[in-house]
Amino acid sequence: MRESATERTAKYIEITTTSMKRLKIRDLPATVNETQVHYVLDLVRGYVKDAKHYAQKGKPATSLACVAYAEGLLDAIKFLELVEF
């Protein structure tokens, strides 16, 4: 059975929209330590691994979602100037 990219997209839009409504910005500047940055990088590695797995299993929408998460996390730590490329 093939997954529906339309359904997957709708699900992620709903989840993200709900998260945006609930979030509160902390008092700044917030502190970030190296352990936390490495944790995020481990998440990136996991999402890339998952993306490869789902691509091999013929689930391109799930694969794309995983790699998009990975890229989003990388963008976030880059924009926060926690890493450089």
FILUM-43650 format. One record per residue (C-alpha): residue in one letter; y, x, z. Coordinates in steps of 0.02 Angstrom, whole numbers, padded with zeros to 5 digits, always signed. Layout:
N
aYXZ;...
! end
This chain:
85
m+00000+00000+00000;r+00171+00067-00051;e+00316+00059+00068;s+00472-00034+00019;a+00626+00076+00007;t+00733-00080+00019;e+00654-00133+00184;r+00660+00044+00253;t+00843+00060+00206;a+00888-00106+00287;k+00799-00054+00447;y+00892+00112+00459;i+01060+00032+00420;e+01032-00095+00560;i+00978+00038+00686;t+01123+00153+00642;t+01251+00011+00648;t+01188-00041+00819;s+01196+00139+00882;m+01374+00158+00820;k+01427+00000+00914;r+01348+00062+01077;l+01404+00243+01079;k+01543+00308+01189;i+01630+00473+01163;r+01614+00586+01314;d+01758+00675+01394;l+01791+00828+01289;p+01761+00969+01279;a+01577+00942+01309;t+01469+01094+01338;v+01322+01139+01230;n+01202+01278+01272;e+01087+01380+01160;t+00932+01289+01221;q+01005+01125+01161;v+01045+01198+00989;h+00867+01264+00975;y+00802+01091+01023;v+00900+01013+00880;l+00835+01147+00761;d+00657+01108+00818;l+00690+00925+00776;v+00751+00979+00603;r+00591+01079+00575;g+00487+00929+00630;y+00577+00810+00513;v+00555+00930+00367;k+00370+00945+00409;d+00357+00756+00415;a+00450+00742+00248;k+00324+00857+00166;h+00179+00760+00243;y+00242+00592+00183;a+00281+00661+00010;q+00101+00720-00005;k+00039+00550+00055;g+00135+00460-00082;k+00267+00385+00033;p+00429+00444-00048;a+00545+00327+00048;t+00480+00388+00216;s+00488+00567+00154;l+00668+00543+00100;a+00714+00465+00268;c+00639+00613+00361;v+00727+00745+00258;a+00890+00646+00270;y+00874+00650+00461;a+00847+00838+00452;e+00997+00864+00340;g+01105+00752+00451;l+01061+00853+00606;l+01101+01015+00515;d+01267+00943+00457;a+01309+00889+00635;i+01280+01060+00713;k+01371+01142+00568;f+01523+01026+00584;l+01525+01058+00772;e+01529+01244+00728;l+01372+01279+00828;v+01287+01369+00683;e+01340+01456+00524;f+01253+01467+00357;
! end
